[in-house]
Amino acid sequence: MQLAASGEKGMQVFVNRYTGKILGSRQAESDIIGIIFKLHYQLLAGEKGQIVVGIAALFLLVLSITGILLWSGWRKLISGFTIKWNAIPNAQAMTFIK
């Protein structure tokens, strides 16, 4: 369970689900997982970092969509998944094997 008051650091509390006994607690942002989360979510820069990450994610989404639309291979996508059992081996590949 994670507890946090507004404007304060969060605290993780470990509780036995059967007895309700508190097993331990720790500061959520002070461990390595909290630091990695802040780096991933906010670039360790708070609200400004969160805005930068959001803009970068939106830019990545636009680039991905336009890349898929402009890619000419999507029309022949199924041919990439078929196995050509009667295909003649490439002569250069055969000389490389020998």
C-alpha positions as CSV (number, residue, x, y, z in Angstrom):
1,M,0.0,0.0,0.0
2,Q,1.3,3.5,-0.8
3,L,0.3,6.5,1.3
4,A,0.9,10.2,0.5
5,A,-0.4,13.5,1.7
6,S,-0.6,16.4,-0.7
7,G,2.8,18.0,-1.1
8,E,4.7,15.4,0.9
9,K,6.8,12.4,-0.1
10,G,4.9,9.1,-0.4
11,M,5.5,6.2,2.0
12,Q,5.1,2.6,1.2
13,V,3.6,0.4,4.0
14,F,3.8,-3.4,3.8
15,V,0.8,-5.0,5.5
16,N,-0.1,-8.7,6.1
17,R,-3.3,-9.0,4.2
18,Y,-4.7,-11.7,6.5
19,T,-3.9,-10.2,9.9
20,G,-3.6,-6.5,9.1
21,K,-0.3,-6.3,10.9
22,I,2.2,-3.7,9.6
23,L,5.3,-5.5,8.4
24,G,7.4,-2.5,7.5
25,S,7.5,0.8,5.7
26,R,9.9,2.9,3.6
27,Q,10.0,6.2,1.7
28,A,8.8,5.6,-1.8
29,E,11.0,8.1,-3.6
30,S,14.3,7.3,-1.8
31,D,14.9,3.8,-3.1
32,I,16.3,2.9,-6.6
33,I,12.9,2.0,-8.0
34,G,11.6,5.5,-7.0
35,I,14.5,7.2,-8.7
36,I,14.2,5.1,-11.9
37,F,10.4,5.9,-11.9
38,K,11.1,9.6,-11.6
39,L,13.8,9.4,-14.4
40,H,11.3,7.5,-16.6
41,Y,8.3,9.7,-15.9
42,Q,9.7,13.1,-15.2
43,L,13.4,13.0,-16.3
44,L,14.2,13.9,-12.6
45,A,13.0,17.4,-13.4
46,G,9.6,17.5,-11.8
47,E,6.6,19.0,-13.6
48,K,8.8,20.5,-16.4
49,G,10.3,17.1,-17.1
50,Q,6.9,15.5,-17.2
51,I,5.9,18.1,-19.9
52,V,9.1,17.3,-21.9
53,V,8.4,13.5,-21.7
54,G,4.8,14.1,-22.8
55,I,5.8,16.2,-25.8
56,A,8.5,13.6,-26.8
57,A,5.9,10.8,-26.5
58,L,3.4,12.7,-28.7
59,F,6.2,13.3,-31.2
60,L,7.1,9.6,-31.2
61,L,3.4,8.7,-31.8
62,V,3.1,11.1,-34.8
63,L,6.4,9.7,-36.2
64,S,5.2,6.2,-35.8
65,I,1.8,6.8,-37.5
66,T,3.3,8.7,-40.4
67,G,6.0,6.1,-40.8
68,I,3.4,3.3,-41.1
69,L,1.4,5.3,-43.5
70,L,4.4,6.1,-45.7
71,W,5.9,2.7,-45.6
72,S,5.4,1.0,-49.0
73,G,5.8,-2.6,-47.6
74,W,2.6,-2.7,-45.7
75,R,0.7,-3.7,-48.9
76,K,2.9,-6.8,-49.3
77,L,3.0,-7.6,-45.7
78,I,1.6,-11.1,-46.0
79,S,4.2,-12.1,-48.5
80,G,6.9,-11.6,-45.9
81,F,5.3,-14.3,-43.7
82,T,5.1,-17.0,-46.3
83,I,7.6,-19.8,-46.7
84,K,8.7,-20.4,-50.3
85,W,9.3,-24.1,-50.3
86,N,10.2,-24.4,-54.0
87,A,12.5,-21.4,-54.1
88,I,15.9,-21.8,-55.9
89,P,18.8,-21.0,-53.5
90,N,20.9,-18.0,-54.3
91,A,24.1,-18.9,-56.1
92,Q,26.2,-16.5,-54.0
93,A,24.9,-18.1,-50.8
94,M,25.7,-21.5,-52.1
95,T,29.3,-20.5,-52.9
96,F,29.6,-19.1,-49.4
97,I,28.5,-22.3,-47.9
98,K,31.0,-24.4,-49.9
